[in-house]
Amino acid sequence: MLLVPILVDAGLLALYLAAPLDNPLSTGGLLVLMAAVLLVLVLVMWELRALMGAEHPRLRALGILISSFPMLILPFAGAYVWLANRSPEHFHQSLTHVAGLYFAMTVFTTVGFGDIAPRTEPAQLMVLTQMLADVLYVGLFARLLVAAARRAGPHTAD
């Protein structure tokens, strides 16, 4: 049951690593991004509805958490790389795809090693936005999944 979320994560990571983040965002690219965000929301809502009738709700909730995490981290990683490539003064160093992912993860985990730091207000606002999204994800989304898993189906050891 967890194979599908893991494969989704691998696919999302491959798309992120292949994304041409050094190019300016075009109107077409913006429309694709908006469609992807809408698709993610629809998939999450579908997963939550499926969770309510799942035979193994806790396992299904874990799968949703596994597949939704990259949907939170990868857009921020991509935005950091794109912003750094547009103008080098936004961060203390240039960002590759891996460095952008590394920075997004250090923000998420609140580790903050200090090797990459936002230097301009647009970059700082982006980091603040991620911090808020991270808190909401951990606090609200995880709580919603746990509550739905408790209400769904028989209480068996998944």
SULPE-V738195 format. One record per pair of residues at least 12 apart in sequence whose C-alpha atoms are under 6 Angstrom apart, sorted by the first residue. I is the first residue (numbers start at 1). J is the second residue. Records with the same first field share a line. If there is no record, write none. Layout:
# SULPE-V738195
I=J + J
This chain:
# SULPE-V738195
2=63
5=63 + 67
9=67
21=82
22=82 + 85
52=152
56=158
57=149
58=149
59=158
61=145
77=100 + 101 + 104
80=100
81=95 + 100
90=118 + 119 + 120 + 123
91=117 + 118 + 119
92=116 + 117
